[in-house]
Amino acid sequence: MALFQDAWISVESTADVDSYRRLLLENGLGATPPMGWNSWNHFFCDIDETIIKATADALVSTGLAELGYKYVNIDDCWAEQERDSEGYLVPNKKTFPSGIKALADYIHSKGLKLGIYSDAGFQTCSNKMPGSLGYEQKDADTFASWDIDYLKYDNCNNNYTEPTKRYPPMSQALIKTGRPIFFSLCEWGEMHPSFWGAKLGNSWRTTTDISDTWDSMISRADQNEAYANFAGPGGWNDPDMLEVGNGGMTHKQYVVHFSLWAISKAPLLIGCDVRDLSNNTYKILGNKEVIDVNQDPLGIQAKKVKKDGDLEVWAGPLSKSRTVVLLLNRSVIRSTISAYWADLGVPADTSMEVRDLWKHKTYNKALKNQLKFTMEGRSCRMFILKPVS
């Protein structure tokens, strides 16, 4: 912790906050998008310490933790409805009887990190526990004393106060604790947090909550893509958590979901029950080649580079002079999509080695000028292109 102590003295100016964020980046916090699990999309308020521990165990036993899924994030409903007599948050005595510090110790013993939830309002979104508005330093100190590693900070019950006034106090309170805590601003994209979030946190929601449907998922990807230029190492656009494995979409649609989140450098936070993963769900969440795109150290979010009705090409640069390309068929009918090198900003006569990230196959023949594939409706193909010397 010695690296950080000198930075906590003053955080009153923008320069101080910028300096702090640089220190966190040097320490590896947010250098790539966070990966892990969050309780909300599957369990909602029906959580307890047994579920959280079993989830951590499952992340390890399945090998997902080794692939990078390190954060185990408790969402809403973990606390009592009232603070104690001194104004501190109290873990729910029935569902978290051992307390959050004991749970953090267990999670850390597995080589994982523990995340927690609060709200920049008077109550959280469930209305079942207090928010942190007006209690920012007290709550930040509490989270630090529990050895929390990640804070999701929601946006409900805020009395219509602007988020640009409500989020900075928690950012500064976290800084003053002296503990590096990944700060996730869940502002829902209402006041374009991509424009100001990097001054305060490590990620920021660009959308309202996702649901487990094709239309919801694809619309969040579209909204998030508009802010691609504002993301990078240390601060990431967040189109909400993954629905993969919750059952509302087909396997092909979940492949699209995971591919879009990966190419968009979105946080990869699993939202299903990892204690009971199907083989198909594991093949999606555990695709190391797609994960590596998300975790590429260059940290540049991909963009749509071509659109022809429901047929799209998304692309972005990767380290080592590579390019990632996603061919996306949003229609319900079988269609052919072409991606020309000109769409990618590459000279037409460049020979490219082509790696298919879902078939785990490198094509024997280098390609020039274009990729062209016919795909089923609501499906995608994902490739890495590498110049052949």
N, C-alpha and C positions, 0 to 999 in steps of 0.2 A: 504493500500500500504506500510505500515511501514515495513512489513515483508521483502520486496524486496529491500528497498533502499540501505542497506549496501552492497548488492551484485553487484550493478551496477558500483562500483568505477573502477574496473579494469577487463578487459576480454581479456587480451593479451595472457594468457596461457591456455593450455588445462584444467588444474586444475580449472581455473576460470569458464570456460564453463561448466565443469562437476558439479561444485558447484551450478551454476545457474540452471541447469537442475534438480538437486536434490531439489532445492527450489521450482521449478515449480511443481514437482511431489508431494511434500508435500502440495502444495496449491490445488492439484486436477487437474491441467492442464495436460491432456494426461494420467491420471491414467488408463483410459480405452479408447478404440478407439473412436474418435469423431463421433457424430451422427448429422445429419442435412440435409440440402438441398443445391444443387448447381445449378446455372442457365444454365450451358453450354449445357448439353446433350439434353435438350429439346428446349431451346430458342436460343442457340448460341449467336449471337450479338444483337438479337432483344429483348433487355431488357430496362426497365425504372423503375423509382421509384414506379410507381403504381403497376407494377407486383411484385416487391420485397415486398411491403407492403401487398398486397393481399395474397402473399405466406405465409408471417408470420401469417396473420390472419387465413389462412387455416390450418397451422400446429397446431394452438391453437384449432380451432373449431372442427377439426377432432379427437383430442386427441393424435395426433402424438407427439406433443411437450411434453405432459405428459409422453409419453413412452421413451423420451430421445432425440428426434430430436430437438436439441436446436440451432444449427448453421444455419443461413441464409446467404449463401455465394454468393456474386456477383462475377461472373467470368469476362472474358475479355470484353472490349468495353465500359467501364463505364466512361472513361475520354476523354477530348479533345485531339486532335492529337498533340498539342504543349503545352509545359509547359508555365507558366506565365513568366513575365520579371525577376522574382527572382529565377526562376528555379523550382517552385513548380508544382505538378500535379494539374490539374483543372478538376473537375467533368464536364461531358458533359452538356452544358447549356440547351439543348433541352430535354434530357432524364432524367436528374437528376437536375432539376432546383432548388430544395430546398437545394441541397448540401448533402454530405455524412454524416456530423455530425447530421443534422436534421433527416436523415434516421436512423442513429444509435440510436438516442433518441427514435424514434418510435419503433424500433425493441426491444430495451431494456425495453420499457414500457410494452411489451407483455411477458416479462420474458425470452426473447430469446437473442442470441448473433449474432453479425454481422461480417461476413467475407468479405474480399476483395481480389483482384487479382493484381499481378504484375509479372514481368519477370526479370530474371537474364541476360538480354540482352539490346540492345539499343532500341528495340521496342518489343511489345508483339507479340504473335503468329498471331493475326489478322492483324497486321501492321496498326492498327487504333488508337493506343495510345502509349506513350513512355514507354520503360522499365526502370528499376531502376539501371542498370549498371552504376556506377560512381555517382549515386545519392542516395546511400543506406541510409545514415543517414538522409538526408533531407526527403526522402520518409517515413522512419520509424517514424520519428518525426511527420510527417503529419498524418500517420495512427493512431498513439497514440493520437494525438490531436483530432481526430475524434472519439475516443473511439472504435476503431476496436478491435475485439477479435481473429481474425483468418486471416492468410495470406497464400494464395496459391501462390507459387513463381515458375513460369514457366521457360522454357529453350530455347526459340527461339532467333534468331538474335543475337547470342553471339560472332560472329567473331571467332568461333572455339577455344575460350579460355576454358581451362579445368574447369568443374563444381566445382572441389575441390578448385579452386581459386576464383570462382564467388559467391558461396553460403555463405562462411564464413563471408564476410563483412555485408551481410544483417542480418545474425544471430546475430552478435555482435551489429549491429545498433539497432536491436529490444531490445536487452538486455539493451542497454544504455538509451532507452526511459523511463525505469522504469515501463512500463505497460506490464503485462503478456499477450502475444499474441501467440496463437498456430501457430507454424511455419511449414507449409506443403511444403516440397521440391518436386516440380514436375519436376524431372530430367529425367524421362522416363526410368530409369534403365540402362542408357547407360554405366555408369562407376560403376555399382554395389553399389548404395548408401546405401544399407543395411550394407555395411562394414564400412561406415564412417558417415552416416546420424545422428546417435544417438548423435554425438558430436555437432550437429548443430541445429537439429530440433526435432519436435514431431512426424512427419511421413515423409515418403519418397516413391515416386512412384517407383515401381519395374518393370513397364511395359510402353509401349507406350499407346496411347489413346485407350480406349475401344470403340466398336461400338455395335449397338443393334442387334447382331446376336449370334447364338449358338457358332459358331467357334471362334469368337472374345472373347466372355465371357469365354469359357472353356480354351482357350489358356492363358488368363491372370491369371486365377486361377493356372494353371500349373507353369507358370513362377514365380508367387508369392510364391508358396509352397516351391520352392528351397531355399528360404531365411528364412524359419521358425525359425531357431535357433537365428536369429539376432533381433527378435522383442520382445517386452515386455512392461510392464507399463512405460509410459513416451515416448516411441518411437515405431511406428508401421509401418509394411510393408503395402504399399498401391497399390492394383492392379487397381486402378481408380474407378470412381464413379459408382453408380448403374444405370442400364438401366431399371429396373423393371417398367412397366407401360407405356413404350414408344411405344409398339406395334410390335416390330420386332421379338419377340419370343412368344412361346405358354405359357400358364399358368404354365404347368409342368416345362418348361425350366426356367421360372422366379423363380419358387420355388427352383430349383437347384442353380440358380444364387445367390439368397438371402442366401440359406443354406451354400454355399461355402464361401461367404464373411463373414458370421457370424462365422463359425467354424475357419476361417483363421484369426480372430481378425482384419479384415480389417475395415477401416473407413466406416460407413454406411451413405453415403451421397446420398440422394434421387436425381434422375436426371429427374423425370417426372414432369408434371404440377399438383401439389397437390391441385390446385383450382378445379380440375375436376377429382377426383379419382373414378375409378370403384370399385365396391364392392370386386371383386377378387384381384385387386391391393392392396386395403386396407388390406385385409386378409393376404397378404404376408408381406407388410411393417409393419403391426401392430401386427405381431405374437410375443407376449411378451416372450414366452418361447424360441424362437429362438434368439430374441434380448438379452435375459439374458445370453445366451451362449457367444455371442459377448462381453458382458459387464462383464463377470465373473472376479472377482478381481484377480484371479491367473494370468490371462493375458498370457497364454501359447498358441501359435498358433498351430493348429492341423496339422498333416502331413498325407501323404499317407502311410499306413502301409501294404497294400496288393494290388496287381495289377494282374489281370488275363485278358489280352487283354483289352477290353473296360469295364470290370467290376472292380470296385475299392472300397476299404475301406479306409476312412479317419478317424482319431481318434486323440484325445488329452485329457489331464487331465483337470479337472475342480476342483474348490474348493470343500471342504466337501467330499473328497475321491470319487468323481464321475468321470465318463468318458463319453465324447460325441463321438458318432459314426455316421458317414455318409456312407450309402451304395449308391453308385453312378453307375448307368447304363448309360454309355456314348454311347452305341450302339443304333441303331434304332429299335431293335427287343426286344420283351419281354424276360427277362432273370432272372435267379435265382442267388442271391449273398449270400455267407456265410461269416460271420466274426467270426472267432474262438477267444476264449479268449487269446490264445497264440499270435495271431496277435496284441492283445491289451496289452500284457505284464501282463496278469492276470492269476493266477492259474486256470486250467481247471475245478476244482471242486467247484469254488466259485459260490455261488448263487447270481444272480443279479436281482434286481428289474429293469424293463424295462419301460421307459416312451417314448411314441411316440410323438414327438414335433409338428408334423403337424396334427395328428389325435387327439391330446390333450387327450391321453388315456394311462393309466397305466395298463399293462397286469396283469391279476389276478394271474398268476402263475410265480414264479421266474424262470429264466432260468439258465442253466449251460452249459458251454463249447462253445456255439455258438449262434449267431443270423443268421436266414436264411429266406430270403424273395424273392418272385418273383415280379418283377417290370416291368412296361412298359418301352419302349425305351426312352432314354433321360429324365430320371426321377431319383428321389432319395427318400430315407427314412432316417430320422434323429432321433436319440435316445439319451437319457441319461441313463447310467447304474449306478446303485448304489448298493454296496454290502449289502446283507441282513444279519444282525447280528444274 
